[in-house]
Amino acid sequence: MIRAAITSAAPDIAAELARLEALGGGGIASFTGIVRGEDGLAALELEAWPAMAERALGEIAGEAAARWPLLGVTLLHRHGVLEVGERIVFVGTAAAHRAPALEACAFLIDWAKTKAPFWKREHRDDGSRRWIEARHADDAAAARWG
């Protein structure tokens, strides 16, 4: 089961985990990304062409399913203006054992962060806005997966 979507609504993490747990595996791994309120950040705006972004998320989820023996994959990414403390992304994996679930979960967030077509703009407390450039550390994390 692969579930990949772009949404404006926050994911219901309990429901997403329950869906993965119902697949009967012995290992469930998840990651939830949250808007951090540091250095004067008021909100984070994520722009995307939904059809293109959803297709990219589906391809990334499919790649994880091809690399690891997974029972299920969930990759949900938000778009729109998100306030500090709101959920940005949810990644969940289910497998018979913990190792593939954990590895695939790390792969999914690394690749989603660098390969999904989202544009991010910070809204600052002082009213200013600025686009966020790609970060070398994110590219390096994704590169480890080949």
Residue pairs with C-beta under 8 A, 6 or more apart in sequence:
1 19
1 23
1 71
1 72
1 73
2 58
2 61
2 62
2 65
2 72
2 73
3 19
3 61
3 72
3 73
3 74
3 75
3 76
4 54
4 57
4 58
4 60
4 61
4 73
4 74
4 75
4 76
5 54
5 57
5 75
5 76
5 77
6 48
6 50
6 53
6 54
6 57
6 76
6 77
6 78
6 79
7 76
7 77
7 78
7 79
8 78
8 79
8 80
9 78
10 78
10 86
10 87
11 32
11 76
11 78
11 87
11 90
13 30
13 32
13 87
13 90
16 30
16 74
16 76
16 90
16 92
17 28
17 30
17 92
19 72
19 74
20 28
20 30
20 71
20 72
20 74
20 92
20 93
20 94
21 28
21 94
23 71
23 72
23 94
24 71
25 71
25 72
25 94
25 95
25 96
25 97
25 101
26 95
26 96
26 97
26 98
27 94
27 95
27 96
27 97
27 98
27 99
27 100
27 101
27 102
28 92
28 93
28 94
28 101
29 92
29 93
29 98
29 101
29 102
29 104
29 105
30 90
30 91
30 92
30 93
30 105
31 89
31 90
31 91
31 92
31 105
31 106
31 108
31 109
32 87
32 89
32 90
32 91
33 87
33 88
33 89
33 90
33 109
34 85
34 86
34 87
34 88
35 41
35 43
35 44
35 82
35 83
35 84
35 85
35 86
35 88
36 84
37 84
37 85
40 124
40 125
40 126
41 84
41 122
41 123
41 124
41 125
42 83
42 84
42 123
42 124
42 125
43 81
43 82
43 83
43 84
43 122
43 123
44 81
44 82
44 88
44 120
44 121
44 122
44 123
45 80
45 81
45 82
45 120
45 121
45 122
45 123
45 129
46 77
46 78
46 79
46 80
46 82
46 88
46 118
46 119
46 120
47 79
47 118
47 119
47 120
47 121
48 77
48 79
48 116
48 117
48 118
48 119
49 117
50 79
52 117
53 77
53 79
53 116
53 117
53 118
56 115
56 116
56 117
57 75
57 77
57 112
57 116
60 75
60 108
60 111
60 112
60 115
60 116
61 73
61 74
61 75
61 108
63 107
63 111
64 70
64 73
64 93
64 104
64 107
64 108
64 111
65 73
67 104
67 107
68 93
68 95
68 100
68 101
68 103
68 104
68 107
69 95
69 96
69 100
70 93
70 94
70 95
70 100
70 101
70 104
71 94
71 95
71 96
72 92
72 93
72 94
73 92
73 93
73 94
73 104
73 108
74 90
74 91
74 92
74 93
75 89
75 90
75 91
75 108
75 112
76 89
76 90
76 91
77 88
77 89
77 112
77 116
77 118
78 86
78 87
78 88
78 89
79 118
81 123
82 88
89 109
89 112
91 105
91 108
91 109
91 112
92 105
93 100
93 101
93 102
93 104
93 105
93 108
94 101
95 101
95 104
107 145
110 138
110 141
110 142
110 144
110 145
111 142
111 145
113 138
113 141
113 142
114 134
114 138
114 139
114 141
114 142
115 142
119 131
120 131
120 132
121 129
121 130
121 131
121 132
122 129
122 130
122 131
122 132
123 129
124 130
